Amino acid sequence: MKPASGERKRDILINGLELNELHRFDWLMAESYGLECRIANYKGTRSIGLWRWDIDCLVETIESVLDDPEFYRSHKTPGYLAIKALRDRLEIEGKALYAEITGKH
């Protein structure tokens, strides 16, 4: 995918329990043009540069597991709360990136 004019990557730091939980689901990103490998290899020591479509993929992946009892039987576990918080952060970043390229703030 080619970036739109003026589109930029967003540097996002993902570490701790958020990263541990995200690593559990990198296999679900198999159709994402290498994002699954980037996430699988990401150690969380520095920010990772993500394009808007990378963020969209991560949000969709996380949303697909949040309500799946196979992955999270309880919505009160630390893992569930961490991945939900990551999803919320990524949604905000994705909306901000979209607003930048469309001029809609």
Summary of the structure (lengths in Angstrom):
residues: 105
radius of gyration: 13.8
end to end distance: 24.2
largest distance: 43.0
contacts: 266
relative contact order: 0.21
helix: 57%
strand: 6%
